[in-house]
Amino acid sequence: MSPVGHIPLPASTPNGFLLDAGSVGLNEFANRTLHQALDQIAAPWREGTVNATLGYPPLTTTGGYPLANTALHENFYEGLVPERLVVLKQKGSQPGMVDIVSDVVDGVERNVLRLSAMANRDPSVDPNSWWVSQGALMQSASIFASGRFSIRAKFAPIEGLVFALWTFHEEEHRDAAHLPNGEVDPQFVDGATGWSTRLNHEIDIEIPASCSGLCATSATGTCAGQFDTANLNTYVFSNSNGGGNGYANLCVRAPPKTSFVSMDGEYHTYAFEWHTGSNATSPTASDNCTSARVDFFLDDVYIATNDVFVPSRGSRFVFGVWAGGAKWSGTPETDGPWGPSPTGVDERVAHAAFIAEVDVCPFLEPGDAMFPMMFDQPTTPAVQQLWMAKSIAPVVPGQSAPSGGGAVCPPGSAPG
């Protein structure tokens, strides 16, 4: 193994990727010792439940969701199976935008998951103004920590949409003034994000990039429509508005004549490898081959690494398409990929993404941690859940089950 090298940005990698720094959080919250101390406090509730309103214990140390210790390998040979993947009801995602269709993947007809989006026009406001009203997001039914997370997908180059895959886990911990009298939450970090500590453990690949520095020479100063750009993010703390002072935003442009979306009409593999660290008991260890970091890949080609603000808490794996806003992803076109909707002249639909495979291979590293999310517990009423189960039958009969398996998968070819 060789250590992950640190280089000043902007820079070009030997593989031809252009890297630049976006927003970078405060060093105080890149403190691995602080994260580990919070994880140790959280440990008794690893598979428990917490207060559904305030998010703090004590409720019970049992009865919650466990971390998965076996791999997820999905190629939709049985259609959409909710025991493996469910529909996430956030960011405008709607179950009606999710379907199973047939497509040719690497020369073979197969079942694939189709994720669509809808754009609407409001003639009373502006007859030429369109906005994305619906998208489609999926997430794993199981919760994972360290591991390799990847999808094999074909994304269309459609302005108005963000194409993304990420892990997500959120908690809120309050100061004593915002808890019942006499109660304290030992995971509250004074000064982190006001009177509440918002743990936002998240890893992102987002296309296109939202980094103005990477696309400052464009007409708008943004990366809208530039599908050879992407955000590579790691979060641990955030404010209530989704911004934060504990995250790293790495901006990247693909090598010339390549893209992060499927300009060639073929399927591509998007992946990151999340290491919570095997030296978790030695936060000052200098060997970053065994420390917390996230390595990012496109078609198994190593791009770069984030080794600050690295999450540790178990998360669901999310992927799909959603509206990023005009300043980020542009506006939906009224022709081209946005086709007429059968339900009305002021709606247009785009078949935005086709997913052929979803894989999560746990590493089961000692730095893996867990704590219940107050809105995502077995006790959460169905009406309040942020996800829903949907079953769809396969359309291509006789497709083979995915290969692979086993509890732990080896990491890829990144340094370290």
C-alpha positions as CSV (number, residue, x, y, z in Angstrom):
1,M,0.0,0.0,0.0
2,S,1.0,3.6,-0.6
3,P,-0.3,6.6,1.3
4,V,-2.9,8.9,-0.3
5,G,-1.0,11.9,-1.5
6,H,-2.1,15.5,-0.7
7,I,-1.7,18.1,-3.4
8,P,-2.6,21.8,-3.7
9,L,-5.7,22.6,-5.7
10,P,-6.5,23.2,-8.5
11,A,-4.6,20.4,-10.0
12,S,-4.7,17.7,-12.8
13,T,-4.4,14.1,-11.9
14,P,-2.3,11.5,-13.9
15,N,-5.7,10.1,-15.1
16,G,-6.6,13.5,-16.6
17,F,-9.2,14.7,-14.0
18,L,-9.1,18.4,-13.1
19,L,-9.7,18.9,-9.4
20,D,-10.6,22.1,-7.6
21,A,-11.8,23.0,-4.1
22,G,-15.3,24.0,-3.5
23,S,-16.6,24.8,0.0
24,V,-14.4,23.5,2.8
25,G,-15.6,23.3,6.4
26,L,-14.0,24.4,9.6
27,N,-11.1,22.4,10.8
28,E,-12.6,22.1,14.3
29,F,-15.2,19.7,12.9
30,A,-12.7,17.7,10.9
31,N,-11.3,16.5,14.3
32,R,-11.4,12.8,14.2
33,T,-11.0,12.6,18.0
34,L,-14.3,14.5,18.4
35,H,-16.1,12.2,16.0
36,Q,-14.9,9.1,17.8
37,A,-15.9,10.4,21.2
38,L,-19.4,11.1,19.9
39,D,-19.5,7.6,18.4
40,Q,-18.5,6.0,21.7
41,I,-21.4,7.9,23.4
42,A,-23.8,6.7,20.8
43,A,-22.7,3.1,20.9
44,P,-25.3,1.7,23.4
45,W,-28.1,2.7,21.0
46,R,-26.4,1.1,18.0
47,E,-29.5,-1.1,17.4
48,G,-31.9,0.8,19.5
49,T,-34.6,3.6,19.2
50,V,-34.6,7.2,20.3
51,N,-37.1,9.9,21.0
52,A,-39.0,10.5,17.8
53,T,-39.4,14.2,18.4
54,L,-36.1,15.2,20.0
55,G,-33.8,12.4,18.7
56,Y,-32.1,11.7,22.0
57,P,-32.1,8.7,24.3
58,P,-33.1,7.0,26.5
59,L,-35.7,4.9,24.9
60,T,-34.4,1.4,24.2
61,T,-31.1,-0.1,23.2
62,T,-32.8,-2.8,21.2
63,G,-35.5,-2.9,18.5
64,G,-33.9,-0.6,16.0
65,Y,-32.3,-1.2,12.6
66,P,-28.9,-3.0,12.5
67,L,-26.0,-2.4,10.3
68,A,-25.9,-4.8,7.3
69,N,-23.0,-7.2,7.3
70,T,-23.7,-8.9,4.0
71,A,-23.3,-7.5,0.5
72,L,-26.1,-6.1,-1.7
73,H,-25.9,-7.2,-5.3
74,E,-29.0,-6.2,-7.4
75,N,-29.4,-6.5,-11.2
76,F,-33.3,-6.5,-11.2
77,Y,-33.6,-10.1,-12.4
78,E,-36.7,-10.3,-10.2
79,G,-37.8,-6.8,-11.0
80,L,-38.0,-4.2,-8.2
81,V,-37.9,-6.1,-4.9
82,P,-38.6,-3.8,-1.8
83,E,-36.6,-6.1,0.5
84,R,-33.6,-4.7,-1.3
85,L,-34.5,-1.2,-2.6
86,V,-37.3,1.2,-1.8
87,V,-38.5,4.6,-3.1
88,L,-37.3,7.6,-1.2
89,K,-40.0,10.3,-0.8
90,Q,-37.7,13.4,-0.7
91,K,-36.6,16.0,-3.2
92,G,-39.8,15.6,-5.2
93,S,-39.3,11.9,-5.7
94,Q,-42.5,10.1,-6.6
95,P,-43.2,6.3,-6.9
96,G,-44.9,6.9,-10.2
97,M,-41.6,8.0,-11.7
98,V,-40.1,4.5,-11.0
99,D,-40.5,1.6,-13.4
100,I,-38.8,-1.6,-14.7
101,V,-38.1,-1.8,-18.4
102,S,-35.9,-3.8,-20.8
103,D,-32.7,-2.4,-22.2
104,V,-29.5,-3.6,-23.8
105,V,-26.6,-3.6,-21.3
106,D,-23.2,-4.6,-22.6
107,G,-24.9,-6.3,-25.6
108,V,-27.4,-8.2,-23.6
109,E,-31.2,-7.5,-23.1
110,R,-31.8,-7.1,-19.4
111,N,-34.2,-5.7,-16.8
112,V,-33.2,-2.2,-15.8
113,L,-34.7,0.3,-13.3
114,R,-36.0,3.4,-15.1
115,L,-36.1,6.6,-13.2
116,S,-38.0,9.5,-14.8
117,A,-38.7,13.1,-14.1
118,M,-41.5,15.5,-14.9
119,A,-41.4,19.2,-15.8
120,N,-44.3,21.6,-15.5
121,R,-45.2,24.9,-17.1
122,D,-47.4,27.6,-15.5
123,P,-48.8,29.8,-18.3
124,S,-50.2,32.2,-15.7
125,V,-46.7,33.0,-14.6
126,D,-44.5,32.7,-17.7
127,P,-45.5,30.6,-20.7
128,N,-41.9,29.9,-21.4
129,S,-40.8,29.0,-17.9
130,W,-40.6,25.3,-17.0
131,W,-39.6,23.7,-13.7
132,V,-38.9,20.2,-12.5
133,S,-41.8,19.1,-10.3
134,Q,-41.0,15.4,-9.9
135,G,-38.0,13.1,-9.9
136,A,-37.2,9.6,-8.8
137,L,-34.9,8.5,-5.9
138,M,-34.2,5.0,-4.6
139,Q,-32.5,3.9,-1.5
140,S,-31.3,0.6,0.0
141,A,-33.6,-1.2,2.4
142,S,-30.5,-2.0,4.5
143,I,-28.2,0.3,6.4
144,F,-24.4,0.2,5.6
145,A,-21.3,1.9,6.9
146,S,-17.8,1.3,5.4
147,G,-17.8,-0.3,2.1
148,R,-17.8,0.1,-1.7
149,F,-21.0,1.7,-3.1
150,S,-21.5,1.6,-6.8
151,I,-24.2,1.7,-9.5
152,R,-23.9,0.8,-13.2
153,A,-26.1,3.4,-14.9
154,K,-26.9,5.3,-18.0
155,F,-27.8,8.9,-17.2
156,A,-29.1,11.2,-20.0
157,P,-27.6,14.7,-20.4
158,I,-30.8,16.6,-19.3
159,E,-30.6,20.2,-18.1
160,G,-32.7,20.8,-15.0
161,L,-31.7,17.6,-13.2
162,V,-29.0,16.5,-10.8
163,F,-27.9,12.9,-11.2
164,A,-26.5,11.6,-7.9
165,L,-25.6,8.7,-5.6
166,W,-25.0,9.2,-2.0
167,T,-25.2,7.9,1.6
168,F,-27.3,9.7,4.1
169,H,-27.7,9.8,7.9
170,E,-29.0,12.7,9.9
171,E,-29.4,13.3,13.6
172,E,-30.3,16.3,15.8
173,H,-28.9,16.9,19.3
174,R,-30.0,19.8,21.3
175,D,-28.6,21.9,24.1
176,A,-30.2,21.6,27.6
177,A,-32.4,24.7,27.0
178,H,-34.2,22.8,24.2
179,L,-34.7,19.6,26.0
180,P,-37.1,18.6,28.9
181,N,-36.1,20.2,32.1
182,G,-33.0,18.6,33.6
183,E,-32.2,16.5,30.6
184,V,-29.0,16.6,28.6
185,D,-27.9,15.1,25.3
186,P,-24.2,14.2,25.6
187,Q,-23.8,14.2,21.8
188,F,-24.6,18.0,21.6
189,V,-21.4,19.9,20.5
190,D,-21.5,23.4,21.8
191,G,-20.8,25.9,19.0
192,A,-21.2,23.4,16.2
193,T,-24.4,24.6,14.6
194,G,-26.2,26.9,17.1
195,W,-28.4,25.4,19.8
196,S,-28.7,22.1,17.9
197,T,-25.9,19.8,16.7
198,R,-27.0,18.5,13.3
199,L,-25.0,15.4,12.4
200,N,-25.3,15.0,8.7
201,H,-23.2,12.0,7.7
202,E,-23.2,12.0,4.0
203,I,-21.1,11.1,0.9
204,D,-22.1,12.4,-2.5
205,I,-21.3,12.1,-6.2
206,E,-23.4,14.8,-7.8
207,I,-23.6,15.6,-11.6
208,P,-23.1,18.4,-12.7
209,A,-20.9,20.2,-10.3
210,S,-22.3,23.2,-8.3
211,C,-18.8,24.7,-7.8
212,S,-18.6,28.2,-9.3
213,G,-14.8,28.1,-9.3
214,L,-14.7,25.1,-11.6
215,C,-16.9,26.8,-14.2
216,A,-16.2,30.4,-13.5
217,T,-15.4,31.1,-17.2
218,S,-18.8,29.9,-18.4
219,A,-21.5,32.4,-19.4
220,T,-23.4,31.9,-16.1
221,G,-20.4,31.2,-13.9
222,T,-22.0,27.9,-13.0
223,C,-21.7,24.3,-14.4
224,A,-25.3,24.0,-15.6
225,G,-25.3,21.8,-18.7
226,Q,-21.6,20.8,-18.2
227,F,-22.0,17.1,-17.7
228,D,-18.3,16.4,-17.6
229,T,-18.3,18.0,-14.0
230,A,-19.2,16.5,-10.7
231,N,-19.2,17.3,-6.9
232,L,-17.5,14.8,-4.6
233,N,-18.6,15.6,-1.1
234,T,-18.1,14.4,2.4
235,Y,-20.2,15.7,5.3
236,V,-20.3,15.3,9.1
237,F,-22.1,18.4,10.4
238,S,-24.6,20.7,8.7
239,N,-26.9,23.6,9.5
240,S,-30.6,23.4,9.3
241,N,-30.6,24.8,5.8
242,G,-28.5,22.0,4.4
243,G,-25.3,24.1,4.3
244,G,-22.7,23.4,6.9
245,N,-19.4,24.1,8.6
246,G,-18.4,20.4,8.6
247,Y,-18.0,19.3,5.0
248,A,-15.6,19.1,2.1
249,N,-16.7,19.8,-1.5
250,L,-14.3,18.5,-4.1
251,C,-15.1,19.7,-7.6
252,V,-13.9,17.6,-10.6
253,R,-14.0,17.8,-14.4
254,A,-13.6,14.6,-16.4
255,P,-10.8,14.2,-18.9
256,P,-11.3,15.6,-22.4
257,K,-13.7,13.7,-24.6
258,T,-15.3,12.0,-21.6
259,S,-18.2,12.8,-19.4
260,F,-20.0,11.8,-16.2
261,V,-23.2,11.2,-18.1
262,S,-23.8,8.8,-21.0
263,M,-23.0,10.8,-24.1
264,D,-22.2,7.5,-25.8
265,G,-25.4,5.8,-24.8
266,E,-23.6,3.2,-22.8
267,Y,-23.7,2.2,-19.2
268,H,-21.0,3.4,-16.8
269,T,-20.0,2.6,-13.3
270,Y,-20.0,5.3,-10.5
271,A,-18.5,4.3,-7.2
272,F,-17.0,5.4,-4.0
273,E,-15.2,3.5,-1.3
274,W,-15.9,4.6,2.2
275,H,-13.4,3.8,4.9
276,T,-14.3,4.6,8.5
277,G,-10.8,3.4,9.5
278,S,-9.1,0.4,10.9
279,N,-7.0,2.6,13.3
280,A,-10.1,4.1,15.0
281,T,-8.5,3.8,18.4
282,S,-5.5,5.8,17.3
283,P,-6.9,9.0,15.8
284,T,-3.5,10.6,15.5
285,A,-2.0,7.7,13.5
286,S,-0.3,8.9,10.3
287,D,-0.9,5.9,8.2
288,N,-3.8,7.1,6.0
289,C,-3.9,3.7,4.3
290,T,-5.9,2.6,7.4
291,S,-7.5,5.9,8.4
292,A,-10.9,7.3,7.5
293,R,-11.2,8.5,3.9
294,V,-13.5,8.2,0.8
295,D,-12.0,7.3,-2.6
296,F,-14.0,8.1,-5.7
297,F,-14.1,6.3,-9.1
298,L,-15.6,6.5,-12.6
299,D,-15.6,3.3,-14.6
300,D,-13.2,1.9,-12.0
301,V,-10.7,4.6,-12.7
302,Y,-9.6,6.4,-9.5
303,I,-10.4,10.1,-9.4
304,A,-9.5,11.5,-6.0
305,T,-9.8,11.1,-2.2
306,N,-11.5,13.1,0.6
307,D,-9.9,12.4,4.0
308,V,-11.5,15.1,6.1
309,F,-15.1,15.2,7.3
310,V,-15.4,11.5,6.7
311,P,-18.7,10.0,8.0
312,S,-18.8,7.1,10.4
313,R,-22.5,6.4,11.0
314,G,-24.5,3.8,9.2
315,S,-26.5,5.1,6.3
316,R,-28.8,4.1,3.5
317,F,-27.5,4.1,-0.1
318,V,-29.5,6.6,-2.2
319,F,-29.4,7.2,-6.0
320,G,-31.5,8.9,-8.6
321,V,-32.5,12.2,-10.3
322,W,-33.9,15.4,-8.8
323,A,-34.2,19.1,-9.5
324,G,-31.1,21.0,-8.6
325,G,-32.4,24.5,-9.5
326,A,-31.6,26.8,-12.4
327,K,-28.3,28.1,-10.9
328,W,-27.0,24.6,-10.5
329,S,-28.4,22.2,-13.1
330,G,-30.1,24.7,-15.4
331,T,-33.7,24.7,-16.5
332,P,-35.7,21.9,-18.2
333,E,-35.9,22.2,-21.9
334,T,-39.2,22.1,-23.7
335,D,-37.9,19.8,-26.5
336,G,-35.2,17.3,-26.9
337,P,-35.2,14.8,-24.0
338,W,-38.3,16.3,-22.4
339,G,-41.1,14.6,-24.2
340,P,-44.8,15.3,-24.1
341,S,-46.7,13.9,-21.1
342,P,-49.9,11.9,-21.8
343,T,-51.7,13.8,-19.0
344,G,-51.5,17.4,-20.2
345,V,-49.9,20.0,-22.4
346,D,-48.3,21.7,-19.5
347,E,-46.3,18.6,-18.4
348,R,-43.3,17.0,-20.0
349,V,-41.6,13.8,-19.0
350,A,-37.9,12.7,-19.4
351,H,-36.7,9.2,-18.9
352,A,-33.6,10.4,-17.2
353,A,-31.7,7.4,-15.8
354,F,-31.5,3.7,-16.3
355,I,-29.9,1.6,-13.6
356,A,-28.6,-1.9,-14.5
357,E,-26.8,-2.8,-11.2
358,V,-26.6,-1.7,-7.6
359,D,-23.8,-3.0,-5.4
360,V,-22.8,-2.4,-1.8
361,C,-19.9,-4.4,-0.4
362,P,-19.3,-3.9,3.3
363,F,-15.8,-3.5,4.6
364,L,-16.9,-3.9,8.2
365,E,-14.1,-1.7,9.6
366,P,-13.7,-0.9,13.3
367,G,-14.6,2.7,12.7
368,D,-18.2,1.8,11.7
369,A,-20.7,3.4,14.0
370,M,-24.5,3.6,14.3
371,F,-27.2,5.7,15.9
372,P,-31.0,5.8,15.1
373,M,-32.4,8.6,13.0
374,M,-35.5,9.9,14.8
375,F,-37.6,9.9,11.5
376,D,-36.3,6.5,10.3
377,Q,-37.0,3.9,12.9
378,P,-39.1,0.7,13.0
379,T,-41.5,2.6,15.3
380,T,-42.0,5.5,12.8
381,P,-45.6,5.5,11.5
382,A,-45.9,4.7,7.8
383,V,-47.5,8.1,7.1
384,Q,-44.3,9.8,8.4
385,Q,-41.8,7.5,6.8
386,L,-39.6,9.1,4.2
387,W,-39.6,6.0,2.0
388,M,-42.1,3.5,0.7
389,A,-42.0,0.0,-0.7
390,K,-42.9,-0.7,-4.3
391,S,-42.9,-4.0,-6.1
392,I,-42.5,-4.2,-9.9
393,A,-42.4,-7.5,-11.9
394,P,-39.6,-8.2,-14.3
395,V,-40.2,-7.7,-18.0
396,V,-37.3,-9.7,-19.4
397,P,-37.8,-13.4,-18.3
398,G,-35.0,-15.7,-17.5
399,Q,-32.3,-13.2,-16.6
400,S,-29.7,-14.6,-14.3
401,A,-29.3,-13.5,-10.7
402,P,-26.3,-11.2,-10.0
403,S,-22.9,-12.8,-9.3
404,G,-20.9,-12.0,-6.3
405,G,-21.8,-12.3,-2.7
406,G,-20.0,-12.7,0.6
407,A,-19.9,-10.5,3.6
408,V,-16.9,-8.4,2.8
409,C,-15.6,-7.1,-0.5
410,P,-12.0,-5.9,-1.1
411,P,-11.4,-2.2,-1.9
412,G,-10.4,-1.1,-5.3
413,S,-7.3,0.3,-6.8
414,A,-7.1,3.7,-5.0
415,P,-3.8,4.5,-3.1
416,G,-3.9,3.1,0.3
